[in-house]
């Protein structure tokens, strides 16, 4: 038997799959963009009770620095 971690997708395989799905939804999809991701990260969204927040409301400007746990 193979251990489970050997069967896991690599990050590149995961991105390729996401790109395939994006192209199915929008044939004009031209690939991922760090700049566009950064814009989405900073874009405000209105949540009931909470108000207008964006990703860096919890994660700070650097998304690797999570300071507030997500609550679902």
The 8 nearest C-alpha neighbors of each residue, nearest first, counted from 0:
[[1, 2, 3, 5, 6, 4, 7, 8],
 [2, 0, 3, 5, 6, 4, 7, 8],
 [1, 3, 4, 5, 0, 6, 7, 8],
 [2, 4, 6, 5, 1, 7, 0, 8],
 [5, 3, 7, 6, 2, 1, 8, 9],
 [6, 4, 3, 7, 2, 1, 8, 9],
 [5, 7, 4, 3, 8, 2, 1, 9],
 [8, 6, 4, 5, 9, 3, 10, 12],
 [9, 7, 12, 13, 10, 6, 11, 5],
 [8, 10, 12, 11, 13, 7, 14, 6],
 [11, 9, 13, 12, 14, 8, 15, 7],
 [12, 10, 14, 9, 13, 15, 8, 16],
 [13, 11, 15, 9, 10, 14, 8, 16],
 [12, 14, 10, 16, 11, 15, 17, 8],
 [15, 13, 17, 11, 16, 12, 18, 10],
 [16, 14, 12, 18, 13, 17, 11, 19],
 [15, 17, 19, 13, 18, 14, 12, 20],
 [16, 18, 14, 20, 19, 15, 21, 13],
 [19, 17, 21, 15, 16, 20, 14, 22],
 [20, 18, 16, 22, 17, 21, 15, 23],
 [19, 21, 23, 17, 18, 22, 16, 24],
 [20, 22, 18, 24, 23, 19, 25, 17],
 [23, 21, 26, 25, 19, 24, 28, 20],
 [24, 22, 20, 21, 25, 26, 19, 18],
 [23, 25, 21, 22, 20, 26, 28, 19],
 [24, 26, 22, 27, 28, 23, 21, 20],
 [27, 25, 22, 28, 23, 24, 21, 29],
 [26, 28, 25, 29, 22, 24, 21, 30],
 [29, 27, 22, 26, 25, 30, 21, 18],
 [30, 28, 27, 31, 22, 26, 18, 32],
 [31, 29, 28, 32, 18, 21, 22, 27],
 [30, 32, 33, 29, 18, 35, 36, 28],
 [33, 31, 35, 34, 36, 30, 37, 29],
 [32, 34, 36, 35, 37, 31, 38, 39],
 [33, 35, 37, 32, 36, 38, 39, 31],
 [36, 34, 38, 32, 37, 33, 39, 31],
 [37, 35, 33, 39, 38, 34, 40, 32],
 [36, 38, 40, 34, 35, 39, 33, 41],
 [39, 37, 35, 41, 36, 40, 42, 34],
 [40, 38, 42, 36, 37, 41, 35, 54],
 [41, 39, 37, 54, 38, 42, 36, 53],
 [40, 42, 38, 39, 53, 54, 37, 43],
 [43, 41, 39, 53, 40, 38, 44, 54],
 [44, 42, 53, 52, 51, 41, 45, 54],
 [45, 43, 51, 52, 53, 46, 42, 50],
 [44, 46, 51, 50, 52, 47, 43, 49],
 [47, 45, 50, 49, 51, 48, 44, 52],
 [46, 48, 49, 50, 45, 51, 44, 52],
 [47, 49, 50, 46, 45, 51, 52, 44],
 [50, 48, 46, 47, 51, 45, 52, 44],
 [49, 51, 45, 46, 48, 47, 52, 44],
 [52, 50, 45, 44, 43, 46, 49, 53],
 [53, 51, 43, 44, 56, 45, 50, 54],
 [52, 54, 43, 56, 55, 41, 42, 44],
 [55, 53, 40, 56, 57, 58, 41, 52],
 [54, 56, 59, 58, 57, 60, 53, 41],
 [55, 57, 54, 53, 52, 58, 59, 60],
 [58, 56, 55, 67, 59, 66, 54, 65],
 [57, 59, 65, 55, 62, 64, 66, 56],
 [58, 60, 55, 61, 57, 56, 62, 64],
 [59, 61, 55, 62, 58, 64, 41, 56],
 [60, 62, 59, 63, 64, 58, 55, 65],
 [63, 61, 58, 64, 60, 59, 65, 55],
 [62, 64, 61, 65, 58, 59, 60, 66],
 [65, 63, 62, 58, 61, 66, 59, 60],
 [66, 64, 58, 67, 63, 57, 62, 59],
 [65, 67, 58, 57, 64, 68, 59, 56],
 [66, 68, 57, 65, 69, 58, 56, 70],
 [69, 67, 70, 66, 65, 57, 58, 71],
 [70, 68, 67, 71, 57, 65, 66, 58],
 [69, 71, 68, 67, 57, 49, 66, 46],
 [70, 69, 68, 46, 67, 49, 47, 48]]
